[in-house]
């Protein structure tokens, strides 16, 4: 009998020694040792090493990368200690968390399903469940917080003056009587990054009169370094560079046009000239494009005309003048009932040239073998060959003469 519940996780087996003694004199006894093994039941849920976990991930991480591993332990044995991991269903900004994070069911390795953006969200949390294989199964949950770390992936943005404004909005009027340290304007910029990556510095990189202005490296304030002199130009052009403190640093630039005038009436002509110059430059670019297109078209047209004139002067190739001889008639020799009349097949080749007055006409002698015993003897044959050949030669001669008259 046991005097208390047995716990396999505390003692998995017991060695029990039983001694039997009689009541004789002297008493005799014997011992027997019994090994008692405690069988396991699924009475322990998986346990995690910590109460919660925090994961830090750099933004712009590669999709599918391993970012952390969670481990849970179960003191039971065999199937009761086999642990599987899963992520409880939840949403991040109305998107299932499974679109952002996944976990390996056997190893507990957590993977990023997409690239995180610090500017989109900076942290989120999920619930990881560890479940054993016992029956009934037991499970435990733990909270995992994921923190997205910033990277310098955003350039500074100029808010004032707005880079999307027209040229007239980038003009600032400065009194000619302004003293040194006069506040001309202030450049305002922001950076979507955080920490050191969002620290901005301002630098004057180009100016019509560099010694006339100073720029606050951290404030973006543009001030006069001295009083305006007569030799100074009324129009001043400043280019400022705004740079963050990231590694590597990113930057943006803005251009300002300053006009030294006591009132708006004095400044308007200078501002108008500047705007006209900008418009003239755009018109010049348009005209250059049109001129280039016209020149290309004219060049192509001249090449085509030159090729056409060259072909006309050289004349067509001879093989185009006469594509081939006219084939002989395939009807064969016709033998009419009256041997005194008859026709023999003949052909001629006429080659003409539009460039030359000389015509070429070639007569091809018919190649006909007249049978020597056609219906009658030699008399009929002689009659046919004599009369027919004379008529044939006469007809051909007339046709050749007519063709020569037509094309001469």
C-alpha positions in Angstrom: 0.0 0.0 0.0 1.1 3.6 -0.7 0.9 6.2 2.0 0.8 9.1 -0.6 0.3 9.7 -4.3 3.2 8.6 -6.6 4.7 11.0 -9.0 6.7 9.6 -11.8 8.4 12.9 -12.5 9.8 12.9 -8.9 10.7 9.2 -8.7 10.2 7.0 -11.7 11.0 3.7 -9.8 11.3 2.2 -6.4 13.4 -0.7 -5.0 11.3 -2.4 -2.3 12.9 -5.0 -0.1 10.6 -7.5 1.7 12.0 -9.5 4.7 10.2 -12.6 6.0 11.3 -13.8 9.5 10.0 -16.8 11.5 9.6 -17.0 15.3 11.9 -19.9 15.9 15.0 -19.9 18.1 17.1 -18.6 16.6 14.7 -16.9 14.2 15.5 -17.3 10.5 14.7 -14.8 7.8 14.9 -14.2 4.1 14.9 -11.1 1.9 13.3 -10.3 -1.5 13.9 -7.1 -3.4 11.2 -5.9 -5.8 11.7 -3.2 -8.5 8.6 -1.0 -8.8 8.4 1.2 -11.9 5.9 4.0 -12.1 4.1 4.3 -15.4 3.6 7.8 -16.9 0.3 9.6 -17.4 -0.1 12.9 -19.2 -0.4 15.1 -16.1 2.1 17.9 -17.1 1.4 20.6 -19.7 4.3 22.0 -21.8 6.2 24.8 -20.0 8.3 27.6 -21.5 11.6 28.9 -20.2 10.2 32.5 -19.9 6.9 34.1 -19.1 7.1 36.1 -22.4 9.5 36.7 -25.2 10.7 39.8 -27.1 12.0 39.7 -30.6 13.9 42.5 -32.3 13.9 42.5 -36.1 15.5 45.0 -38.5 13.1 46.5 -41.0 13.5 45.5 -44.7 14.3 42.0 -43.6 14.3 39.3 -46.3 11.0 37.4 -46.6 11.1 33.9 -45.2 14.1 34.6 -42.9 14.3 32.9 -39.4 14.0 35.5 -36.7 13.7 33.5 -33.4 13.2 30.1 -31.9 10.9 29.1 -29.0 11.3 26.0 -26.9 9.0 24.4 -24.4 9.6 21.4 -22.2 7.3 18.6 -21.0 8.5 16.4 -18.1 6.3 13.5 -19.3 7.7 10.8 -21.5 7.1 9.3 -24.9 4.1 10.6 -26.7 3.0 12.6 -23.7 6.1 14.8 -24.1 5.9 15.3 -27.9 5.3 19.0 -28.4 3.9 20.8 -31.4 3.9 24.6 -31.9 1.3 26.8 -33.5 0.3 30.5 -33.6 -3.1 31.4 -32.4 -5.3 33.3 -34.9 -5.3 37.1 -34.7 -5.1 40.1 -36.9 -2.6 43.0 -37.5 -4.4 45.9 -39.0 -7.2 43.7 -40.3 -4.7 41.3 -41.9 -4.3 37.8 -40.5 -1.1 37.4 -38.5 -0.2 34.3 -40.5 0.6 36.8 -43.4 3.4 38.2 -41.2 4.7 35.4 -39.0 4.8 31.6 -39.2 6.3 28.9 -36.9 7.7 25.5 -37.5 5.4 23.0 -35.7 8.3 20.7 -34.6 11.2 23.0 -33.9 9.4 26.2 -32.8 11.4 28.3 -35.2 9.7 31.6 -36.1 9.9 32.9 -39.6 9.0 36.3 -41.1 6.6 35.9 -44.0 7.2 39.4 -45.4 9.6 42.3 -45.2 8.7 44.6 -42.3 8.5 48.3 -42.6 9.2 50.4 -39.5 7.2 53.3 -40.9 4.1 51.1 -41.2 4.1 49.6 -37.8 6.8 49.4 -35.1 5.7 46.5 -33.0 3.1 43.7 -32.8 2.5 40.7 -30.6 1.3 37.1 -31.1 0.3 34.1 -29.0 2.3 30.9 -29.5 0.7 27.6 -28.3 2.7 24.5 -27.3 0.6 21.3 -27.2 1.8 17.8 -26.2 0.7 14.5 -27.7 -1.0 13.0 -24.7 -4.6 11.9 -24.4 -6.2 14.2 -23.4 -3.6 16.6 -24.7 -2.4 19.5 -22.6 -1.1 22.9 -23.8 0.3 26.2 -22.8 0.3 29.7 -24.4 2.9 32.4 -24.3 3.0 36.0 -25.6 5.7 37.0 -28.1 6.3 40.7 -28.8 8.0 41.6 -32.1 9.8 45.0 -32.3 10.7 46.4 -35.7 14.1 48.3 -35.7 14.5 51.3 -37.9 16.9 51.5 -40.8 17.9 54.6 -42.7 15.8 54.0 -45.7 14.0 57.3 -46.0 15.5 60.5 -47.4 14.6 63.9 -45.8 11.5 65.5 -47.1 11.4 69.3 -47.7 8.2 70.8 -46.3 9.0 74.5 -46.6 9.4 75.8 -49.2 7.4 73.2 -50.9 9.2 71.6 -53.8 5.9 71.0 -55.6 5.1 74.8 -55.7 5.6 77.0 -58.8 8.8 79.0 -59.3 7.1 82.1 -57.9 6.5 80.4 -54.5 10.3 79.9 -54.1 11.0 83.6 -54.1 11.9 85.4 -51.0 12.2 89.2 -50.8 15.0 90.6 -48.6 15.2 94.3 -47.8 18.3 95.9 -49.1 18.6 97.7 -45.8 18.7 94.4 -43.9 21.4 94.2 -41.2 23.7 91.3 -40.5 22.0 88.3 -38.9 18.7 89.2 -40.6 16.4 86.1 -40.8 15.6 85.7 -44.5 13.7 82.4 -44.3 13.7 79.0 -42.8 13.9 75.6 -44.5 11.7 73.0 -42.8 12.3 69.3 -43.4 11.3 66.0 -41.8 12.6 62.4 -41.9 10.3 59.4 -41.6 13.0 57.4 -39.8 13.7 57.6 -36.1 16.6 58.1 -33.7 19.9 59.1 -35.3 18.5 58.3 -38.7 16.1 61.3 -38.3 18.6 63.8 -37.2 18.9 66.5 -39.9 21.6 68.9 -40.8 21.5 71.8 -43.2 24.3 73.0 -45.5 24.6 75.7 -48.1 26.3 74.1 -51.1 25.8 76.8 -53.8 25.1 80.5 -53.7 25.5 83.5 -55.9 27.3 85.3 -53.1 28.4 82.6 -50.6 29.7 85.2 -48.1 26.4 87.0 -47.9 24.4 84.2 -46.1 24.7 81.8 -43.3 22.7 78.7 -42.7 21.9 77.1 -39.2 23.2 73.6 -39.4 20.5 72.2 -37.2 17.7 74.8 -37.5 17.7 75.4 -41.3 17.5 79.2 -40.7 19.0 81.3 -43.5 20.4 84.6 -42.2 22.4 87.4 -43.7 26.1 87.3 -42.8 26.6 91.0 -43.6 24.8 94.0 -45.0 23.9 94.3 -48.7 26.3 96.1 -50.9 25.9 97.9 -54.2 28.2 95.4 -55.9 26.0 92.5 -54.8 23.5 91.1 -57.3 19.9 91.9 -56.7 19.0 88.3 -57.4 20.6 85.6 -55.3 20.2 81.9 -55.9 20.8 79.5 -53.0 21.0 75.7 -53.0 20.6 74.0 -49.6 21.4 70.4 -48.8 19.4 68.6 -46.1 21.2 65.4 -44.8 20.2 62.9 -42.2 22.5 61.2 -39.7 22.1 57.6 -40.9 24.7 55.2 -42.2 24.9 55.8 -45.1 23.4 59.3 -44.9 20.6 60.2 -47.3 19.9 63.8 -48.4 17.6 66.1 -50.3 18.2 69.6 -51.8 16.1 72.7 -52.3 16.7 75.8 -54.4 15.8 79.3 -53.2 15.7 82.5 -55.2 16.2 85.7 -53.2 15.5 89.2 -54.4 16.9 92.3 -52.6 14.2 95.0 -52.8 12.6 97.4 -50.4 9.0 96.6 -51.6 7.1 94.3 -53.7 7.0 96.7 -56.7 10.8 96.6 -56.9 10.9 92.8 -56.6 8.2 92.0 -59.2 10.4 92.7 -62.3 13.1 90.5 -61.1 10.7 87.7 -60.2 9.0 88.1 -63.6 12.4 87.8 -65.4 13.2 84.7 -63.5 9.9 83.1 -64.4 10.3 84.1 -68.1 13.7 82.6 -68.1 12.3 79.3 -66.9 9.5 79.4 -69.5 12.0 80.2 -72.2 14.2 77.3 -71.2 11.2 74.9 -71.5 10.3 76.4 -74.9 13.9 76.0 -76.0 13.9 72.3 -75.1 10.6 71.8 -77.0 11.9 73.5 -80.1 15.1 71.4 -79.9 13.1 68.2 -79.9 11.0 69.3 -82.8 14.0 70.4 -84.8 15.7 67.1 -84.2 12.6 65.2 -85.4 12.4 67.3 -88.6 16.0 66.9 -89.4 15.8 63.1 -88.9 12.8 63.0 -91.3 14.5 65.1 -93.9 17.6 63.0 -93.7 15.6 59.8 -94.2 13.7 61.4 -97.1 16.9 62.5 -98.8 18.3 58.9 -98.5 15.2 57.5 -100.2 15.3 60.0 -103.0 19.0 59.4 -103.6 18.4 55.7 -103.9 15.5 56.2 -106.3 17.5 58.5 -108.6 20.5 56.1 -108.6 18.2 53.3 -109.7 16.7 55.4 -112.4 20.0 56.5 -113.8 21.5 53.0 -113.8 18.4 51.5 -115.5 16.7 48.3 -114.6 18.7 45.1 -114.6 18.6 43.0 -117.7 17.0 40.1 -115.9 14.0 42.4 -115.2 13.6 43.4 -118.9 13.1 39.9 -120.0 11.9 37.6 -117.4 12.3 34.5 -119.6 11.7 33.0 -123.0 8.2 32.4 -124.1 7.7 28.7 -124.0 6.9 26.8 -127.2 3.4 25.8 -127.8 2.5 22.5 -126.4 -0.4 21.8 -128.7 1.7 20.0 -131.2 1.4 19.9 -135.0 -2.1 20.4 -136.4 -3.0 18.4 -139.5 -6.2 19.8 -141.1 -8.1 17.7 -143.6 -6.8 19.7 -146.5 -3.0 19.1 -146.8 -2.7 22.4 -148.8 -3.5 24.4 -145.6 -1.7 23.8 -142.3 -0.1 25.5 -139.3 3.1 24.8 -137.5 3.7 26.0 -134.0 6.2 28.8 -133.7 7.4 31.2 -131.1 9.4 34.4 -130.9 10.9 36.4 -128.0 10.6 40.1 -127.9 12.8 42.1 -125.4 12.1 45.8 -124.9 13.9 48.4 -123.0 12.4 51.8 -121.9 15.9 53.4 -122.0 17.0 52.3 -125.4 15.6 52.9 -128.9 17.0 49.7 -130.1 14.6 46.7 -129.8 15.6 43.1 -129.9 13.4 40.5 -131.5 14.5 36.9 -131.8 12.8 34.5 -134.1 12.9 30.9 -132.9 12.8 28.4 -135.7 10.1 25.8 -135.1 11.4 22.4 -134.4 8.8 20.1 -135.9 9.5 16.7 -137.4 6.9 16.0 -140.0 6.0 12.4 -140.5 7.2 11.0 -143.7 4.1 8.8 -144.3 1.1 10.9 -143.5 -1.9 9.3 -145.1 -0.2 9.3 -148.5 3.2 9.0 -149.9 6.0 11.3 -150.8 3.8 13.5 -153.0 1.5 14.5 -150.1 4.5 15.1 -147.9 6.2 17.3 -150.5 3.0 19.2 -151.0 2.6 19.8 -147.3 6.2 20.8 -146.7 6.4 23.1 -149.7 3.1 25.0 -149.5 2.9 25.2 -145.7 6.4 26.3 -145.2 6.0 29.1 -147.7 2.8 30.3 -146.1 4.3 30.0 -142.6 7.5 32.0 -143.5 5.4 34.7 -145.2 3.1 35.1 -142.1 6.1 35.2 -139.8 7.9 37.8 -141.9 4.8 40.0 -142.0 4.4 39.8 -138.2 8.1 40.6 -137.6 7.9 43.6 -139.9 4.8 44.8 -138.2 6.5 44.5 -134.8 9.5 46.4 -135.9 7.4 49.2 -137.3 5.5 49.4 -134.0 8.6 49.6 -131.7 11.0 51.5 -134.0 
